[in-house]
Structures are given as structure tokens and as C-alpha cells.
Amino acid sequence: MMTTMRSRLKSWPRLLSRFVRQLKSPLQIARHSFHRDTHFTNLSDYSVRSYQSVRSSRDPYLVKVVQGRSKRQRYAGERSNQRFGEDSWFVSSTPLAEVLGVADGVGGWRDMGVDAGRFAKELMSCCSGRAQHSDFDGRNPRDLLIAGYQELSDRKHPVVGSSTACLVTMHRRECTLYTANLGDSGFMVVRNGQVLHRSQEQTHDFNTPYQLAVAPENQRDYVYSDRPEMAVSTRHSLQPGDLVLLATDGLFDNLPESMLLKILNGLKERDERELLVGASQVVDKARELSLNANYQSPFALKAREHNVPYPGGGKPDDITLILASVEVPNV
């Protein structure tokens, strides 16, 4: 993702412009500015998971799978630690609600010797734990995000870092989706082959999303630190067969909506096996395009809109995807 320090964030377009003039080819800008990496040639960098829902006799539930790819070589223990590089995620299922979450750690903390994904991981862990409380029915994921962030920041020795966050919940009896999104991760709802709803990213500037943060006291004036109350909340009625997609910007910055829909519309069924196939195809395509220096990616197009010099190509990044289908029990 992007750097953490406010001064670096605000000067980034000017520095990139100067850097571009020193480079000889589009491929070099992709490699040097965005750390293009090609160490993804084996299945150890690849993971698909499916998760069972708690089911009652009548209420709708989600069939859900998780897929992702790390930009760099995998961190030790990452696969079992609900991380893909500096991204993190969780899924939760209770008799009242289905809950999905993704967070994208801000990579600039690496310059300070900080694991940029740890904050995202801890934030998702706090939200996941609170989603299991018996009084959480899924109607207000923004309150869940507020409580999770508060728990994290109130620790005696809190984890330092920052990240975006996107939470979506399905109130099972209502079959209604509730969302809370802060930053440039996001969600989509697809019905009958068309995008019914899609979140809008929140940014301070190009490639500078809103983010939750816990910073050392001497750095607090230099770090973007938005409030969880600023997360955009929405509500959407769902129907059986709807697809709910939740992802970090590594997906959306590389895969345009038309390509995403083409893959999803090729799913023959909505069972777990087909969702696994679809999730794998989506992430693989986004990964492929992120390494293509000649491809006019959504990220490259946004750079042009903001008058930021960028010669084109994909944006190498961690990619996390949660794909879910709305189902009803067979009574």
C-alpha cells in the first residue's frame, strides 16, 4: 500500500514525477516504485479456504470462501495467521449474523522497522472476537469497527501501525447486508450478473486512503489517523443467489469491474466448489495483471485522473478476496 507519514504522503506525487524522469522504461517504474516482484511461481504463495456457516432451520446463511496472494514471498506462518502479506481478514458465523472483514496494512511502516500487516491482523482479530458476542446481531458493523479499534488502541502496549478496514454483515433473519467501509478496500453485491451495489473508496489524496492508526507519541502529528466513526455505512436487502464480494485494493486496483463480472458470471452453481473455482480465477487474474507493465489498470487510470505521472501497468500489491453466496436452508 502507501507510506504512513503525512509529509511523505503529501509529497509523493512530486517525488514520483522526479523519479519517473530518471527511469528508462515503464517496466522500471513498476519495479522500482511499486516493488514489482516475481517470486510467485509455486503454490506456497496461494491459498483458498472455505468456511461453514452456523445454520438454523429457516434463516438464510452465506456460503463463503477466502482466497489471496501475497505481493512478496510469504511471511512465516502467514497461511494459518489469516494474512496475505500485509492484508488481513476474518469470517464469523453466529445464529444471528454472518460477518466478513478485510484490512490492508499501510506499507510505509516497513521503513520504521514495523511489520505493516500486524496492525491489520490485530484489528481484524478484535473485530472477530466482538462479532461472537451474543448481543451482536449484525445490524451495525460500524459499531463493531469502533469497538474493535478501541480495544486495540486501549491496550497497555498497543500494536503500532495503520490500516484500512471494511466490514460487512448479514442479519440472517432479515436477509439484509449492513456495511462499514473506511479507506480503499471495499465490497460489491452482484445479482443476476450485474453489480447491484459497490462501495466508494475514501481517500485524502491519490493512493492515500482513510486509515485507522496507532502511532508512537512522537509520530502522531505526522501520521494520518482517521476515526472509525468516519466509516461509510450502508444497508442492502439480499436475495438467495446474490454474490457478496469483499476485497482489498490489490484486487480493485488491478481488475476492472467488467473482467470481474465475466469471471463471476461464468459460475455454474453457487456451491462451495464453484465459489472456490471462481475466487481462484479472480485472484489469479488480478495477480497476473498486477505484473503487466503494459496494461492500463484501474490504478493507472486513477493516477492519470489525478495528474500523477504513471506510465501505466498494474500495481503489484497483496490481494485478499472473500467471496460469498446467499443461500437458504432446504426445509
Secondary structure, DSSP 8 states (H G I E B T S, - for coil): ----BHHHHHHHHHHHHHHHHH-SSHHHHHHHHS-------SGGGEEEEEE-----SSS-EEEEEEEEE-SSS--TT-GGGTEETTEEEEEEE-SSEEEEEEEEB-GGGGGGT--TTHHHHHHHHHHHHHHTSTT--SS-HHHHHHHHHHHHHTSSS---EEE-EEEEEEETTTTEEEEEEESS-EEEEEETTEEEEE----EEETTEE--EEE--GGGGGGB----GGGSEEEEEE--TT-EEEEE-HHHHTTS-HHHHHHHHTT-S--SHHHHHHHHHHHHHHHHHHHT-TT---HHHHHHHHTT-----------EEEEEEEEE----
